[in-house]
Amino acid sequence: PYVIVCNHQASLDLLGIVEIIPDHCVPIVKKELLYMGTVGWACWLSGMIFIDRHKREDAINVISQTARTMQREKVR
């Protein structure tokens, strides 16, 4: 397993990021994206994991659980 960190500047950057992300990748995105209309629906339907950056403990728990799942299921 490995981690790819992408700091995009605009919504259109996501299209480029999608092209370079390898197969079996588990994207983690900020929870605010969930409320961006069709972008939020697309993120949710594609299985992205949402973290609430304003609730530190919750974000740490989600990332820790994701890391354990990644190791168990051998996904990136």
N, CA, C and O atoms as a printed pandas DataFrame, in Angstrom:
     atom_number atom_name residue_name chain_id  residue_number  x_coord  y_coord  z_coord
0              1         N          PRO        A               1    0.821   -1.203    0.000
1              2        CA          PRO        A               1    0.000    0.000    0.000
2              3         C          PRO        A               1    0.863    1.264    0.000
3              4         O          PRO        A               1    1.975    1.260    0.528
4              5         N          TYR        A               2    0.363    2.308   -0.575
5              6        CA          TYR        A               2    1.044    3.593   -0.557
6              7         C          TYR        A               2    0.015    4.705   -0.573
7              8         O          TYR        A               2   -1.176    4.470   -0.776
8              9         N          VAL        A               3    0.493    5.922   -0.355
9             10        CA          VAL        A               3   -0.388    7.086   -0.277
10            11         C          VAL        A               3    0.036    8.088   -1.342
11            12         O          VAL        A               3    1.223    8.384   -1.484
12            13         N          ILE        A               4   -0.925    8.605   -2.085
13            14        CA          ILE        A               4   -0.692    9.676   -3.050
14            15         C          ILE        A               4   -1.416   10.905   -2.519
15            16         O          ILE        A               4   -2.612   10.849   -2.234
16            17         N          VAL        A               5   -0.705   12.003   -2.387
17            18        CA          VAL        A               5   -1.309   13.240   -1.895
18            19         C          VAL        A               5   -1.435   14.209   -3.060
19            20         O          VAL        A               5   -0.449   14.515   -3.731
20            21         N          CYS        A               6   -2.643   14.688   -3.297
21            22        CA          CYS        A               6   -2.899   15.642   -4.383
22            23         C          CYS        A               6   -3.523   16.898   -3.793
23            24         O          CYS        A               6   -4.546   16.838   -3.112
24            25         N          ASN        A               7   -2.906   18.012   -4.058
25            26        CA          ASN        A               7   -3.447   19.286   -3.609
26            27         C          ASN        A               7   -3.896   20.046   -4.853
27            28         O          ASN        A               7   -3.104   20.742   -5.489
28            29         N          HIS        A               8   -5.156   19.903   -5.185
29            30        CA          HIS        A               8   -5.657   20.534   -6.400
30            31         C          HIS        A               8   -6.125   21.945   -6.113
31            32         O          HIS        A               8   -6.423   22.288   -4.969
32            33         N          GLN        A               9   -6.188   22.762   -7.150
33            34        CA          GLN        A               9   -6.553   24.163   -7.003
34            35         C          GLN        A               9   -7.972   24.475   -7.484
35            36         O          GLN        A               9   -8.555   25.482   -7.082
36            37         N          ALA        A              10   -8.526   23.619   -8.338
37            38        CA          ALA        A              10   -9.856   23.878   -8.891
38            39         C          ALA        A              10  -10.568   22.551   -9.129
39            40         O          ALA        A              10   -9.937   21.495   -9.124
40            41         N          SER        A              11  -11.870   22.605   -9.334
41            42        CA          SER        A              11  -12.653   21.382   -9.562
42            43         C          SER        A              11  -12.189   20.640  -10.806
43            44         O          SER        A              11  -12.236   19.410  -10.841
44            45         N          LEU        A              12  -11.749   21.353  -11.814
45            46        CA          LEU        A              12  -11.301   20.702  -13.047
46            47         C          LEU        A              12  -10.032   19.879  -12.840
47            48         O          LEU        A              12   -9.766   18.951  -13.604
48            49         N          ASP        A              13   -9.252   20.209  -11.821
49            50        CA          ASP        A              13   -8.049   19.430  -11.531
50            51         C          ASP        A              13   -8.396   17.982  -11.210
51            52         O          ASP        A              13   -7.597   17.075  -11.446
52            53         N          LEU        A              14   -9.599   17.771  -10.666
53            54        CA          LEU        A              14  -10.015   16.406  -10.328
54            55         C          LEU        A              14  -10.032   15.502  -11.555
55            56         O          LEU        A              14   -9.742   14.310  -11.455
56            57         N          LEU        A              15  -10.369   16.059  -12.700
57            58        CA          LEU        A              15  -10.384   15.261  -13.928
58            59         C          LEU        A              15   -8.993   14.744  -14.267
59            60         O          LEU        A              15   -8.843   13.601  -14.701
60            61         N          GLY        A              16   -7.985   15.569  -14.075
61            62        CA          GLY        A              16   -6.613   15.140  -14.316
62            63         C          GLY        A              16   -6.142   14.134  -13.291
63            64         O          GLY        A              16   -5.451   13.171  -13.623
64            65         N          ILE        A              17   -6.516   14.357  -12.044
65            66        CA          ILE        A              17   -6.123   13.446  -10.970
66            67         C          ILE        A              17   -6.712   12.060  -11.208
67            68         O          ILE        A              17   -6.037   11.054  -10.988
68            69         N          VAL        A              18   -7.953   11.999  -11.650
69            70        CA          VAL        A              18   -8.616   10.721  -11.911
70            71         C          VAL        A              18   -7.838    9.906  -12.948
71            72         O          VAL        A              18   -7.790    8.678  -12.870
72            73         N          GLU        A              19   -7.239   10.582  -13.903
73            74        CA          GLU        A              19   -6.494    9.893  -14.951
74            75         C          GLU        A              19   -5.187    9.276  -14.458
75            76         O          GLU        A              19   -4.724    8.290  -15.032
76            77         N          ILE        A              20   -4.587    9.828  -13.415
77            78        CA          ILE        A              20   -3.294    9.312  -12.957
78            79         C          ILE        A              20   -3.412    8.364  -11.764
79            80         O          ILE        A              20   -2.440    7.699  -11.406
80            81         N          ILE        A              21   -4.581    8.295  -11.151
81            82        CA          ILE        A              21   -4.771    7.410   -9.998
82            83         C          ILE        A              21   -4.761    5.959  -10.474
83            84         O          ILE        A              21   -5.466    5.614  -11.423
84            85         N          PRO        A              22   -3.964    5.105   -9.818
85            86        CA          PRO        A              22   -3.896    3.694  -10.223
86            87         C          PRO        A              22   -5.169    2.925   -9.861
87            88         O          PRO        A              22   -6.001    3.397   -9.087
88            89         N          ASP        A              23   -5.296    1.724  -10.442
89            90        CA          ASP        A              23   -6.431    0.857  -10.124
90            91         C          ASP        A              23   -6.402    0.471   -8.644
91            92         O          ASP        A              23   -5.349    0.502   -8.007
92            93         N          HIS        A              24   -7.537    0.117   -8.119
93            94        CA          HIS        A              24   -7.703   -0.306   -6.727
94            95         C          HIS        A              24   -7.253    0.775   -5.752
95            96         O          HIS        A              24   -6.717    0.471   -4.686
96            97         N          CYS        A              25   -7.468    2.010   -6.110
97            98        CA          CYS        A              25   -7.094    3.141   -5.272
98            99         C          CYS        A              25   -8.304    3.560   -4.442
99           100         O          CYS        A              25   -9.435    3.538   -4.928
100          101         N          VAL        A              26   -8.063    3.938   -3.202
101          102        CA          VAL        A              26   -9.128    4.364   -2.305
102          103         C          VAL        A              26   -8.960    5.852   -2.023
103          104         O          VAL        A              26   -8.165    6.225   -1.160
104          105         N          PRO        A              27   -9.690    6.708   -2.728
105          106        CA          PRO        A              27   -9.540    8.147   -2.504
106          107         C          PRO        A              27  -10.201    8.600   -1.199
107          108         O          PRO        A              27  -11.305    8.171   -0.862
108          109         N          ILE        A              28   -9.507    9.467   -0.481
109          110        CA          ILE        A              28  -10.046   10.105    0.713
110          111         C          ILE        A              28  -10.178   11.587    0.385
111          112         O          ILE        A              28   -9.211   12.223   -0.036
112          113         N          VAL        A              29  -11.372   12.135    0.578
113          114        CA          VAL        A              29  -11.631   13.527    0.222
114          115         C          VAL        A              29  -12.286   14.252    1.394
115          116         O          VAL        A              29  -12.826   13.627    2.308
116          117         N          LYS        A              30  -12.229   15.567    1.351
117          118        CA          LYS        A              30  -12.861   16.349    2.409
118          119         C          LYS        A              30  -14.382   16.230    2.312
119          120         O          LYS        A              30  -14.944   16.155    1.219
120          121         N          LYS        A              31  -15.027   16.216    3.457
121          122        CA          LYS        A              31  -16.466   16.005    3.531
122          123         C          LYS        A              31  -17.255   17.086    2.792
123          124         O          LYS        A              31  -18.372   16.836    2.339
124          125         N          GLU        A              32  -16.686   18.276    2.668
125          126        CA          GLU        A              32  -17.370   19.370    1.993
126          127         C          GLU        A              32  -17.725   19.024    0.546
127          128         O          GLU        A              32  -18.704   19.540    0.008
128          129         N          LEU        A              33  -16.936   18.154   -0.083
129          130        CA          LEU        A              33  -17.230   17.762   -1.472
130          131         C          LEU        A              33  -18.565   17.039   -1.597
131          132         O          LEU        A              33  -19.210   17.082   -2.645
132          133         N          LEU        A              34  -18.971   16.380   -0.527
133          134        CA          LEU        A              34  -20.234   15.641   -0.537
134          135         C          LEU        A              34  -21.424   16.549   -0.829
135          136         O          LEU        A              34  -22.446   16.091   -1.340
136          137         N          TYR        A              35  -21.295   17.827   -0.509
137          138        CA          TYR        A              35  -22.408   18.765   -0.654
138          139         C          TYR        A              35  -22.292   19.638   -1.898
139          140         O          TYR        A              35  -22.921   20.694   -1.968
140          141         N          MET        A              36  -21.497   19.213   -2.883
141          142        CA          MET        A              36  -21.296   20.004   -4.099
142          143         C          MET        A              36  -22.111   19.469   -5.273
143          144         O          MET        A              36  -21.585   19.290   -6.372
144          145         N          GLY        A              37  -23.382   19.217   -5.038
145          146        CA          GLY        A              37  -24.288   18.801   -6.117
146          147         C          GLY        A              37  -23.859   17.510   -6.792
147          148         O          GLY        A              37  -23.614   16.506   -6.124
148          149         N          THR        A              38  -23.769   17.536   -8.107
149          150        CA          THR        A              38  -23.447   16.315   -8.858
150          151         C          THR        A              38  -22.035   15.829   -8.570
151          152         O          THR        A              38  -21.770   14.630   -8.650
152          153         N          VAL        A              39  -21.121   16.741   -8.237
153          154        CA          VAL        A              39  -19.755   16.324   -7.876
154          155         C          VAL        A              39  -19.810   15.463   -6.615
155          156         O          VAL        A              39  -19.156   14.423   -6.538
156          157         N          GLY        A              40  -20.586   15.895   -5.638
157          158        CA          GLY        A              40  -20.739   15.127   -4.397
158          159         C          GLY        A              40  -21.354   13.759   -4.635
159          160         O          GLY        A              40  -20.907   12.766   -4.060
160          161         N          TRP        A              41  -22.370   13.702   -5.474
161          162        CA          TRP        A              41  -23.001   12.418   -5.798
162          163         C          TRP        A              41  -22.006   11.496   -6.483
163          164         O          TRP        A              41  -21.926   10.310   -6.163
164          165         N          ALA        A              42  -21.247   12.044   -7.429
165          166        CA          ALA        A              42  -20.262   11.245   -8.162
166          167         C          ALA        A              42  -19.189   10.717   -7.207
167          168         O          ALA        A              42  -18.776    9.562   -7.315
168          169         N          CYS        A              43  -18.746   11.545   -6.289
169          170        CA          CYS        A              43  -17.749   11.107   -5.304
170          171         C          CYS        A              43  -18.307    9.985   -4.438
171          172         O          CYS        A              43  -17.637    8.978   -4.206
172          173         N          TRP        A              44  -19.523   10.163   -3.968
173          174        CA          TRP        A              44  -20.146    9.160   -3.103
174          175         C          TRP        A              44  -20.366    7.847   -3.852
175          176         O          TRP        A              44  -20.073    6.772   -3.328
176          177         N          LEU        A              45  -20.881    7.936   -5.079
177          178        CA          LEU        A              45  -21.144    6.731   -5.867
178          179         C          LEU        A              45  -19.864    5.997   -6.256
179          180         O          LEU        A              45  -19.881    4.779   -6.434
180          181         N          SER        A              46  -18.761    6.718   -6.387
181          182        CA          SER        A              46  -17.507    6.072   -6.773
182          183         C          SER        A              46  -16.773    5.468   -5.583
183          184         O          SER        A              46  -15.702    4.884   -5.749
184          185         N          GLY        A              47  -17.335    5.600   -4.386
185          186        CA          GLY        A              47  -16.763    4.939   -3.224
186          187         C          GLY        A              47  -15.697    5.731   -2.490
187          188         O          GLY        A              47  -14.932    5.162   -1.711
188          189         N          MET        A              48  -15.638    7.016   -2.722
189          190        CA          MET        A              48  -14.652    7.834   -2.025
190          191         C          MET        A              48  -14.973    7.884   -0.538
191          192         O          MET        A              48  -16.134    7.788   -0.137
192          193         N          ILE        A              49  -13.939    8.034    0.270
193          194        CA          ILE        A              49  -14.095    8.095    1.716
194          195         C          ILE        A              49  -14.007    9.552    2.128
195          196         O          ILE        A              49  -13.060   10.251    1.765
196          197         N          PHE        A              50  -14.995   10.010    2.886
197          198        CA          PHE        A              50  -15.077   11.408    3.274
198          199         C          PHE        A              50  -14.563   11.599    4.692
199          200         O          PHE        A              50  -14.904   10.830    5.590
200          201         N          ILE        A              51  -13.740   12.629    4.894
201          202        CA          ILE        A              51  -13.292   12.966    6.243
202          203         C          ILE        A              51  -13.729   14.392    6.565
203          204         O          ILE        A              51  -13.746   15.273    5.705
204          205         N          ASP        A              52  -14.076   14.583    7.820
205          206        CA          ASP        A              52  -14.473   15.904    8.305
206          207         C          ASP        A              52  -13.236   16.550    8.921
207          208         O          ASP        A              52  -12.831   16.193   10.027
208          209         N          ARG        A              53  -12.650   17.484    8.218
209          210        CA          ARG        A              53  -11.414   18.109    8.666
210          211         C          ARG        A              53  -11.604   18.989    9.887
211          212         O          ARG        A              53  -10.621   19.376   10.519
212          213         N          HIS        A              54  -12.834   19.313   10.234
213          214        CA          HIS        A              54  -13.112   20.151   11.392
214          215         C          HIS        A              54  -13.233   19.320   12.673
215          216         O          HIS        A              54  -13.215   19.871   13.774
216          217         N          LYS        A              55  -13.355   18.024   12.534
217          218        CA          LYS        A              55  -13.443   17.121   13.691
218          219         C          LYS        A              55  -12.232   16.200   13.638
219          220         O          LYS        A              55  -12.276   15.124   13.043
220          221         N          ARG        A              56  -11.163   16.640   14.265
221          222        CA          ARG        A              56   -9.867   15.964   14.182
222          223         C          ARG        A              56   -9.942   14.487   14.565
223          224         O          ARG        A              56   -9.450   13.632   13.829
224          225         N          GLU        A              57  -10.548   14.184   15.698
225          226        CA          GLU        A              57  -10.626   12.796   16.174
226          227         C          GLU        A              57  -11.373   11.907   15.180
227          228         O          GLU        A              57  -10.951   10.784   14.902
228          229         N          ASP        A              58  -12.483   12.415   14.650
229          230        CA          ASP        A              58  -13.248   11.645   13.662
230          231         C          ASP        A              58  -12.422   11.388   12.407
231          232         O          ASP        A              58  -12.442   10.287   11.857
232          233         N          ALA        A              59  -11.697   12.410   11.958
233          234        CA          ALA        A              59  -10.864   12.266   10.760
234          235         C          ALA        A              59   -9.772   11.222   10.992
235          236         O          ALA        A              59   -9.507   10.396   10.118
236          237         N          ILE        A              60   -9.143   11.257   12.157
237          238        CA          ILE        A              60   -8.098   10.278   12.483
238          239         C          ILE        A              60   -8.681    8.871   12.516
239          240         O          ILE        A              60   -8.059    7.932   12.021
240          241         N          ASN        A              61   -9.865    8.717   13.093
241          242        CA          ASN        A              61  -10.508    7.400   13.156
242          243         C          ASN        A              61  -10.829    6.863   11.760
243          244         O          ASN        A              61  -10.602    5.686   11.479
244          245         N          VAL        A              62  -11.354    7.720   10.890
245          246        CA          VAL        A              62  -11.685    7.296    9.521
246          247         C          VAL        A              62  -10.417    6.880    8.776
247          248         O          VAL        A              62  -10.404    5.851    8.101
248          249         N          ILE        A              63   -9.356    7.674    8.897
249          250        CA          ILE        A              63   -8.111    7.352    8.203
250          251         C          ILE        A              63   -7.493    6.071    8.765
251          252         O          ILE        A              63   -6.975    5.257    7.999
252          253         N          SER        A              64   -7.536    5.877   10.074
253          254        CA          SER        A              64   -6.997    4.653   10.684
254          255         C          SER        A              64   -7.769    3.422   10.232
255          256         O          SER        A              64   -7.175    2.395    9.903
256          257         N          GLN        A              65   -9.080    3.527   10.219
257          258        CA          GLN        A              65   -9.911    2.414    9.771
258          259         C          GLN        A              65   -9.643    2.114    8.295
259          260         O          GLN        A              65   -9.589    0.951    7.896
260          261         N          THR        A              66   -9.478    3.148    7.497
261          262        CA          THR        A              66   -9.182    2.979    6.077
262          263         C          THR        A              66   -7.838    2.285    5.893
263          264         O          THR        A              66   -7.708    1.404    5.043
264          265         N          ALA        A              67   -6.839    2.672    6.678
265          266        CA          ALA        A              67   -5.510    2.051    6.586
266          267         C          ALA        A              67   -5.583    0.560    6.912
267          268         O          ALA        A              67   -4.955   -0.254    6.235
268          269         N          ARG        A              68   -6.336    0.203    7.931
269          270        CA          ARG        A              68   -6.484   -1.220    8.282
270          271         C          ARG        A              68   -7.176   -1.992    7.154
271          272         O          ARG        A              68   -6.772   -3.105    6.815
272          273         N          THR        A              69   -8.206   -1.397    6.587
273          274        CA          THR        A              69   -8.918   -2.041    5.477
274          275         C          THR        A              69   -7.999   -2.187    4.271
275          276         O          THR        A              69   -8.020   -3.220    3.602
276          277         N          MET        A              70   -7.197   -1.171    3.986
277          278        CA          MET        A              70   -6.270   -1.230    2.853
278          279         C          MET        A              70   -5.278   -2.377    3.023
279          280         O          MET        A              70   -4.995   -3.096    2.064
280          281         N          GLN        A              71   -4.756   -2.552    4.216
281          282        CA          GLN        A              71   -3.819   -3.641    4.462
282          283         C          GLN        A              71   -4.497   -4.997    4.355
283          284         O          GLN        A              71   -3.936   -5.929    3.779
284          285         N          ARG        A              72   -5.686   -5.112    4.899
285          286        CA          ARG        A              72   -6.406   -6.382    4.894
286          287         C          ARG        A              72   -6.813   -6.780    3.478
287          288         O          ARG        A              72   -6.705   -7.949    3.109
288          289         N          GLU        A              73   -7.285   -5.809    2.676
289          290        CA          GLU        A              73   -7.795   -6.119    1.343
290          291         C          GLU        A              73   -6.775   -5.860    0.235
291          292         O          GLU        A              73   -7.075   -6.049   -0.944
292          293         N          LYS        A              74   -5.566   -5.426    0.613
293          294        CA          LYS        A              74   -4.476   -5.192   -0.335
294          295         C          LYS        A              74   -4.861   -4.209   -1.433
295          296         O          LYS        A              74   -4.666   -4.475   -2.619
296          297         N          VAL        A              75   -5.406   -3.078   -1.023
297          298        CA          VAL        A              75   -5.729   -2.010   -1.974
298          299         C          VAL        A              75   -4.843   -0.805   -1.666
299          300         O          VAL        A              75   -4.254   -0.707   -0.590
300          301         N          ARG        A              76   -4.763    0.096   -2.619
301          302        CA          ARG        A              76   -3.932    1.295   -2.439
302          303         C          ARG        A              76   -4.832    2.455   -2.065
303          304         O          ARG        A              76   -4.352    3.570   -1.864
